[in-house]
């Protein structure tokens, strides 16, 4: 899985495309690679760094540079001719919000990973916890073994980030196989109470016979 440290990220954008979209009152989305989308949505597998609705009015009577600097004022913009460079770190909370509909999970600085947004994966994770397999273990496995992108902020004191995956079905299959293997090893090592109701329910869910 690709990992992107938001502190190190700079995104380069073509100003002429932005100004053209503004003049036509188009909705604008910009992804993490600097690709610009007009009146269409960015692929759900790619993180967004900026979005402007068509309903939000922009003062087009200013000069081009002033328009751009005002539009991206929360991103520490730098203009060089027709090129714009922005630093998404400055708008990290907004970027988290923009990507909520597309992220598989959010890793919170205090609570960690509490929920998988995919229902099937959430069911798998919920049953795994009965066998002492945490969401942290599962998310670490996903980040090491599945295709996608982790965008994160880490200042050595706190960490948070979100994950988008390329193929959710592949993630489901791999995670379930990982959990079944872990549970089987726990049973072999006599680390599970196989008479506990929650454990029995989990074993039935994963089709593990003891």
Helices and strands as residue ranges (DSSP letters): E 2-5, E 11-14, H 15-23, E 28-31, E 36-38, E 48-52, H 64-71, G 73-75, E 78-80, E 83-86, G 88-91, H 92-99, E 105-108, E 112-113, H 119-129, H 135-145, E 148-154, E 159-165, H 168-188, H 197-205
